[in-house]
Amino acid sequence: MEKNPTSVQKLARKFCYSLVRLYQLTLSPLLGPRCRFHPTCSNYAILAINRHGVRIGGWLTVKRVIKCHPFSSGGYDPVPKSKNKEK
C-alpha cells in the first residue's frame, strides 16, 4: 500500500469498496454462497484494494475471480503481502 495515498487514490479506493459492498448487499444474497475460496472473492477484493491500491488490487481480484469456477478446488487463497514495508 502506498505510504501516503493521494486524495484521488483514496477516492478510487472508496468507489471500488462501494461497488463491492453494493454487490455483497444486493446480488450476493440472491445468488447464495458460490465462492470456492476463503476469503470470498468479494472480501478478497476489499482486502487486495486496501493492501495494494486500486490498480494492483484490482488486477489481483480479476485473477482471483477467473480462478473461481465450478472446476476449481478452491480453498484458502489469501491476498499476497505488500512488498512495501508497512510500519
C-alpha positions as CSV (number, residue, x, y, z in Angstrom):
1,M,0.0,0.0,0.0
2,E,1.2,3.5,-0.7
3,K,2.6,5.3,2.3
4,N,0.6,8.5,1.6
5,P,-2.2,7.8,-0.9
6,T,-3.4,10.9,-2.7
7,S,-7.0,12.1,-2.5
8,V,-7.6,10.7,-6.0
9,Q,-6.3,7.3,-4.8
10,K,-8.4,7.4,-1.7
11,L,-11.5,8.3,-3.8
12,A,-10.8,5.5,-6.2
13,R,-10.5,3.0,-3.3
14,K,-13.7,4.2,-1.7
15,F,-15.5,3.9,-5.1
16,C,-14.3,0.3,-5.6
17,Y,-15.1,-0.6,-2.0
18,S,-18.6,0.8,-2.5
19,L,-19.1,-1.3,-5.6
20,V,-18.0,-4.5,-3.8
21,R,-20.3,-3.7,-0.8
22,L,-23.2,-3.0,-3.2
23,Y,-22.6,-6.5,-4.7
24,Q,-22.4,-8.0,-1.2
25,L,-25.6,-6.4,0.0
26,T,-27.7,-6.8,-3.1
27,L,-26.7,-9.6,-5.5
28,S,-24.7,-11.9,-3.3
29,P,-27.7,-12.8,-1.0
30,L,-29.8,-13.6,-4.1
31,L,-27.1,-15.8,-5.7
32,G,-26.3,-17.6,-2.5
33,P,-22.8,-18.9,-1.5
34,R,-20.9,-19.7,-4.6
35,C,-17.3,-18.8,-3.9
36,R,-15.0,-21.8,-3.5
37,F,-12.3,-19.8,-1.8
38,H,-11.6,-18.3,1.6
39,P,-11.8,-15.4,1.9
40,T,-14.6,-15.0,-0.5
41,C,-13.9,-13.2,-3.8
42,S,-15.7,-10.1,-2.7
43,N,-13.8,-9.9,0.6
44,Y,-10.6,-10.7,-1.2
45,A,-11.3,-7.7,-3.5
46,I,-11.7,-5.4,-0.5
47,L,-8.5,-6.7,1.2
48,A,-6.5,-6.6,-2.0
49,I,-7.5,-3.0,-2.9
50,N,-6.9,-1.8,0.7
51,R,-3.5,-3.5,0.8
52,H,-2.2,-2.9,-2.8
53,G,-4.3,0.0,-4.1
54,V,-6.8,0.0,-7.0
55,R,-4.5,-0.9,-9.9
56,I,-2.7,-3.9,-8.4
57,G,-5.5,-4.9,-6.0
58,G,-8.0,-4.8,-8.9
59,W,-5.7,-6.9,-11.0
60,L,-5.3,-9.5,-8.2
61,T,-9.1,-9.5,-7.8
62,V,-9.6,-10.2,-11.6
63,K,-7.1,-13.1,-11.4
64,R,-8.9,-14.5,-8.4
65,V,-12.4,-14.2,-9.9
66,I,-11.2,-16.0,-13.0
67,K,-9.9,-18.9,-10.8
68,C,-13.3,-19.2,-9.1
69,H,-15.3,-21.6,-11.2
70,P,-17.1,-25.0,-10.8
71,F,-14.0,-27.0,-11.8
72,S,-11.7,-25.3,-9.2
73,S,-11.0,-27.0,-6.0
74,G,-10.9,-23.6,-4.2
75,G,-9.6,-23.5,-0.6
76,Y,-7.5,-20.9,1.3
77,D,-6.2,-18.2,-1.0
78,P,-5.0,-15.1,0.9
79,V,-4.2,-11.7,-0.5
80,P,-0.4,-11.5,-1.1
81,K,1.5,-9.3,1.3
82,S,2.6,-5.9,0.1
83,K,6.2,-5.7,-1.0
84,N,6.4,-2.3,0.7
85,K,7.4,-2.4,4.3
86,E,4.4,-1.1,6.3
87,K,5.1,0.4,9.7
